[in-house]
Amino acid sequence: MARIMPKRKIRDSVFTNLFQDKKYLLRLYQALHPEDSGVTEDDIKDVTIKHILVDADYNDLGFTIGGRLVILVESQSTWTLNIIVRALLYLIQTYHDYFKRTKQNLYGSKKVNMPKPELYVIFTGEKPENPPDTISLSKDFFGGEKIAVDAEIKVLYQENESNIIGEYIIFCKVYNEQRKKCGQTREAILETIRICKDRNVLKEYLENKEQEVVDIMMTLFDDEQVWEAYAKDIDDNATHREARETAERMIKMGKLSLDEIALYVPSLSMDELKELEAEVLQMS
């Protein structure tokens, strides 16, 4: 009898909660485009792909500026080049929704209007040695060979107290340090908030939404515990086929690295997980 994968509703994260507020979303855009000083909150439209269940494609943040630019931003704590493939899929879906929303005919003779794309990943984990400023499908998957469709993503990883992207990265680094000291506890969250407010990092947001931030992060703790319990049950009782099915679903979710999946499904070797990942990418 096949096991049922627990369905998790997409939980708000501090990242998505922060940038749901157009005031902070405008600051994010200004950090990316300081030369474009004339943009206002009214020029920004949210185009984030949202689904009810986590096993469908969705992205962290997407927005357009005045209908002329589409920006997709992902927050990533584990380094993986697979974000390139996911970003390309998000971009295709975002364009699909855009053409549908603007009622443009892709099959007509008239050239459609489409906003220029920009792709970013905000990396908040431990930096790899000599981290690249950009990653791309052609360079990182095909050795720089010219290919029919490419996707280039700018990697943002600098801690910087003078812009909201750098502040968010600092917040994540402080949180990771406190989690190592205090574990998955309320104390770790409260100490993270205290330190960041003292450093003037996301201070206004944290002062106005402190309890909401605590609730969000405690909920994420609960989610992790549910997955750990589920994974233990799989490891103790599942057949090899069921373990592969579980790992395949986790890979399709696109939010966990192979190292993280290996922790949830330790009965599979890393070679098996890499083989399974290649099969999933080939099918997508």
For each residue, the residues with C-beta under 8 A, 3 or more apart:
1:
2: 242 245
3: 234 238 242 245 246
4:
5: 55 246 249
6: 226 227 230
7: 53 54 55
8: 11 53 54 223 226 227
9: 52 53 54
10: 50 51 52 53 54 58
11: 8 216 219 220 223
12: 16 17 216 219
13: 16 17 60 75 216 220
14: 17 18 168 171 213 216 217
15: 18 19 60 61 75 122 168
16: 12 13 19 20 48 60 61
17: 12 13 14 20 209 212 213 216
18: 14 15 21 24 168 202 205
19: 15 16 24 25 28 61
20: 16 17 25 46
21: 18 24 25 205
22: 25 26 41 44
23: 26 27 41
24: 18 19 21 27 28 164 205
25: 19 20 21 22 28 29 41 44 46 63
26: 22 23 29 30 39 40 41 44
27: 23 24 30 31 163 164
28: 19 24 25 31 32 73 164 165
29: 25 26 32 33 36 39 44 63 65 71
30: 26 27 33 34 36 37 39 163
31: 27 28 34 163 164 165 166
32: 28 29 71 118 120 165
33: 29 30 36 39
34: 30 31 37
35:
36: 29 30 33 39 65
37: 30 34
38:
39: 26 29 30 33 36 43 44 65 66
40: 26 43 44
41: 22 23 25 26 44
42:
43: 39 40 65 66
44: 22 25 26 29 39 40 41 63 64 65
45: 63 64 67
46: 20 25 62 63
47: 62 63 64 70 94 97 98
48: 16 58 59 60 61 62 63
49: 57 58 59 62 90 93 94 97
50: 10 58
51: 10 54 56 57 58
52: 9 10 56
53: 7 8 9 10 56
54: 7 8 9 10 51 58 253 255
55: 5 7 249 252 253
56: 51 52 53
57: 49 51 86 89 90 93 254
58: 10 48 49 50 51 54
59: 48 49 62 72 74 86 87 90 94
60: 13 15 16 48 73 74 75
61: 15 16 19 48 72 73 74 75
62: 46 47 48 49 59 70 71 72 73 90 94
63: 25 29 44 45 46 47 48 70 71
64: 44 45 47 67 68 69 70 71 98 115
65: 29 36 39 43 44 68 69 71
66: 39 43 69
67: 45 64 115
68: 64 65 115 116
69: 64 65 66 115 116 117 118
70: 47 62 63 64 91 94 95 98 115 116 117 118
71: 29 32 62 63 64 65 117 118 119 120
72: 59 61 62 87 90 91 94 117 118 119 120
73: 28 60 61 62 120 121 122
74: 59 60 61 83 86 87 120 121 122
75: 13 15 60 61 121 122 124 168
76: 79 80 83 121 122 123 124 125
77: 123 124 125 172
78: 125 256 257 259 260
79: 76 123 125 126 127 128 257
80: 76 83 257 258
81: 84 135 140 141
82: 85 86 254 277 281
83: 74 76 80 86 87 121 135 153
84: 81 87 88 135 136 137 140 141 151 153
85: 82 88 89 137 141 281 284
86: 57 59 74 82 83 89 90 254
87: 59 72 74 83 84 90 91 119 121 151 153
88: 84 85 91 92 137 149 151
89: 57 85 86 92 93 284
90: 49 57 59 62 72 86 87 93 94
91: 70 72 87 88 94 95 117 119 151
92: 88 89 95 96
93: 49 57 89 90 96 97
94: 47 49 59 62 70 72 90 91 97 98
95: 70 91 92 98 99 114 117
96: 92 93 99 100
97: 47 49 93 94 100 101
98: 47 64 70 94 95 101 102 114 115
99: 95 96 102 104 106 112 114
100: 96 97 103
101: 97 98
102: 98 99 113
103: 100
104: 99 112 113
105: 108 110 112
106: 99 112
107:
108: 105
109:
110: 105
111:
112: 99 104 105 106
113: 102 104
114: 95 98 99
115: 64 67 68 69 70 98
116: 68 69 70
117: 69 70 71 72 91 95
118: 32 69 70 71 72 154
119: 71 72 87 91 151 152 153 154
120: 32 71 72 73 74 153 154 155 156
121: 73 74 75 76 83 87 135 153 154 155 156
122: 15 73 74 75 76 156 157 165 168 169
123: 76 77 79 127 131 155 156 157 169
124: 75 76 77 157 168 169 172 173 176
125: 76 77 78 79 176
126: 79
127: 79 123 131 157
128: 79 131
129:
130:
131: 123 127 128 155 157
132: 135 155
133: 154 155
134: 152 153 154 155
135: 81 83 84 121 132 139 140 152 153 155
136: 84 139 140 150 151 152 153
137: 84 85 88 140 141 142 147 149 150 151 152
138: 141 142 144 145 146 147 150
139: 135 136 142 143 144
140: 81 84 135 136 137
141: 81 84 85 137 138
142: 137 138 139 145 147
143: 139
144: 138 139
145: 138 142
146: 138
147: 137 138 142 150
148:
149: 88 137
150: 136 137 138 147
151: 84 87 88 91 119 136 137
152: 119 134 135 136 137
153: 83 84 87 119 120 121 134 135 136
154: 118 119 120 121 133 134
155: 120 121 123 131 132 133 134 135
156: 120 121 122 123 165 169
157: 122 123 124 127 131 169
158: 166 169
159: 166 169 170 173
160: 163 165 166 167 169 170
161: 166 167 170 199 200 201
162: 166
163: 27 30 31 160 166 167
164: 24 27 28 31 167 168 202
165: 28 31 32 122 156 160 168 169
166: 31 158 159 160 161 162 163 169 170
167: 160 161 163 164 170 171 201 202
168: 14 15 18 75 122 124 164 165 171 172 202
169: 122 123 124 156 157 158 159 160 165 166 172 173
170: 159 160 161 166 167 173 174 196 199 201
171: 14 167 168 174 175 192 196 201 202
172: 77 124 168 169 175 176
173: 124 159 169 170 176 177
174: 170 171 177 178 192 195 196 201
175: 171 172 178 179 188 189 192 217
176: 124 125 172 173 179 180
177: 173 174 180 181
178: 174 175 181 182 187 188 189 191 192 195
179: 175 176 182 183 184 188
180: 176 177
181: 177 178 188
182: 178 179 185 187 188 191
183: 179 188
184: 179 188 221 224 225
185: 182 188 189
186: 189 190 214 218
187: 178 182 190 191
188: 175 178 179 181 182 183 184 185 191 192
189: 175 178 185 186 192 193 213 214 217 218
190: 186 187 193 194 214
191: 178 182 187 188 194 195
192: 171 174 175 178 188 189 195 196
193: 189 190 196 197 206 210 213 214
194: 190 191 197 198
195: 174 178 191 192 198 199
196: 170 171 174 192 193 199 201 202 203 206
197: 193 194 200 201 203 206 207
198: 194 195
199: 161 170 195 196
200: 161 197 203
201: 161 167 170 171 174 196 197
202: 18 164 167 168 171 196 205 206
203: 196 197 200 206 207
204: 207 208
205: 18 21 24 202 208 209
206: 193 196 197 202 203 209 210 213
207: 197 203 204 210
208: 204 205
209: 17 205 206 212 213
210: 193 206 207 213 214
211: 214 215
212: 17 209 215 216
213: 14 17 189 193 206 209 210 216 217
214: 186 189 190 193 210 211 217 218
215: 211 212 218 219
216: 11 12 13 14 17 212 213 219 220
217: 14 175 189 213 214 220 221
218: 186 189 214 215 221 222
219: 11 12 215 216 222 223
220: 11 13 216 217 223 224
221: 184 217 218 224 225
222: 218 219 225 226
223: 8 11 219 220 226 227
224: 184 220 221 227 228
225: 184 221 222 228 229
226: 6 8 222 223 229 230
227: 6 8 223 224 230 231 264
228: 224 225 231 232 264
229: 225 226 232 233
230: 6 226 227 233 234 264
231: 227 228 234 235 246 263 264 265
232: 228 229 235 236
233: 229 230 236 237 238
234: 3 230 231 237 238 242 243 246 264 265 267
235: 231 232 238 243 265 266 267
236: 232 233
237: 233 234
238: 3 233 234 235 242 243 246 267
239: 242 243
240: 243 244 267 268
241: 244 245
242: 2 3 234 238 239 245 246
243: 234 235 238 239 240 246 247 265 267 268
244: 240 241 247 248 268 272 276
245: 2 3 241 242 248 249
246: 3 5 231 234 238 242 243 249 250 264 265
247: 243 244 250 251 261 264 265 268 272 273 276
248: 244 245 251 252 276 279 280
249: 5 55 245 246 252 253
250: 246 247 253 256 261 264 265
251: 247 248 254 256 258 261 273 276 277 280
252: 55 248 249 280 284
253: 54 55 249 250 256
254: 57 82 86 251
255: 54
256: 78 250 251 253 260 261 264
257: 78 79 80 260 261
258: 80 251 261 262 270 273 274 277
259: 78 262 263
260: 78 256 257 263 264
261: 247 250 251 256 257 258 264 265 273
262: 258 259 265 266 268 270 273
263: 231 259 260 266
264: 227 228 230 231 234 246 247 250 256 260 261
265: 231 234 235 243 246 247 250 261 262 268 273
266: 235 262 263
267: 234 235 238 240 243
268: 240 243 244 247 262 265 272 273 276
269: 272 273
270: 258 262 273 274
271: 274 275
272: 244 247 268 269 275 276
273: 247 251 258 261 262 265 268 269 270 276 277
274: 258 270 271 277 278
275: 271 272 278 279
276: 244 247 248 251 268 272 273 279 280
277: 82 251 258 273 274 280 281
278: 274 275 281 282
279: 248 275 276 282 283
280: 248 251 252 276 277 283 284
281: 82 85 277 278 284
282: 278 279
283: 279 280
284: 85 89 252 280 281
